[in-house]
Amino acid sequence: MISVVIPVRNEKPTLEPLCRDLERELPAPYEILFVDDGSTNGTWDELVKLHRVGQIRAIRFPRNFGKTAALQAGFAAARGDIVFTMDGDLQDDPREVPRFLEMLGQGYDLVSGWKKVRHDPLGKVLASRLFNFVVGRVTGVRLHDINCGFKVYRAEVARSLPLSAGMHRFTPVLAHAMGYRVGEIVVTHHPRRYGRSHYGFGRMFRGIYDLITVLLLTRSGGRHWRELPPAVPAYLILEQLD
């Protein structure tokens, strides 16, 4: 079974077309699991309409906890043996799913997308390139686009990652430190249709701060991973549609 975990925040217009496109590409059995990270524009109401028991599921946070928390909740709730993550803004292309699965079948445990041709504002592109360069140099995990939200994991990898606030950017680094095999493929990236991105140099500097935490953890041999606080306590989940 394949689970697709999609953190969303104020993405109401994209949800129905994203579900439609994914269902064309996903081999059965599958589930699409949305995590609503404190939306305020009717996103949850749209997820209630789309809900189908066992196939289109949703988790709702009472407020915005951040992408790490959304992924952590999604990984914990996912029922599949293979877990995809992707963004909910329609910039990731579901037609890449078979290529991810093919690479996973070659012995990789985590495969990360590389948006080689990006349709984002220049500030976001430059910040991302600088961030990837720094992360590659200091961790030895030399991916072109480590923060790409489009990834596939073997389920045991996704569930074993020591995630705390801000660490969603570094899942390939964490998986590599745990002995898993990490790969990368070029993926199609579409222009944003709705809203605007909030990523830029400000978030990049926050990412560098989180990188220091990841370095301390990975170089400790995992001794302190169990001491990490969860990104969001389970009891703060407001609603869940199964």
JOJO-V630131 format. One line per field, one symbol per residue. ss: DSSP state (H for helix, E for strand, - for the rest). phi: phi as a letter, one per 20 degrees, with the letter a starting at -180 (. if undefined). burial: # if it has 16 or more other C-alpha atoms within 10 Angstrom, else .. A space follows every 10 residues. Layout:
ss: ???
phi: ???
burial: ???
This chain:
ss: -EEEEEEE-- -HHHHHHHHH HHHHH----E EEEEEEE--- --HHHHHHHH -E---EEEEE E-----HHHH HHHHHHH--- -EEEE----- -E-HHHHHHH HHHH-----E EEEE------ -HHHHHHHHH HHHHHHHHH- ---------- EEEEHHHHHH ------HHHH HHHHHHH--- -EEEEE--E- ---------- HHHHHHHHHH HHHHHHHH-- ----HHH--- ---HHHEEEE E-
phi: .dddecfcbl dgfeffffgf ffffdeffeb bddedeemfc dngfffffff gcgndddbcc efbfdoffff fgffffefde eccecbeeem eedgfegffg fffffeoedb cdfcefdddc ggffffffff fffffffedn eeefbfegfe bccfgffgfe feecgneffd gffffffene edcbcfcfcd ffecmbfdea ffffffffff ffffffffee mnfdffefff fbfgfeffbb dd
burial: .######### #####..#.. .##..#...# #########. ..##.##..# #...###### #...###### #####.#### .######### ####.##..# #.##...### #####..#.# ...##.##.. ##..##..#. ########## #####.###. ########## #######..# .######### .........# #..#..#..# #..##.##.. ....#....# ##....#... #.
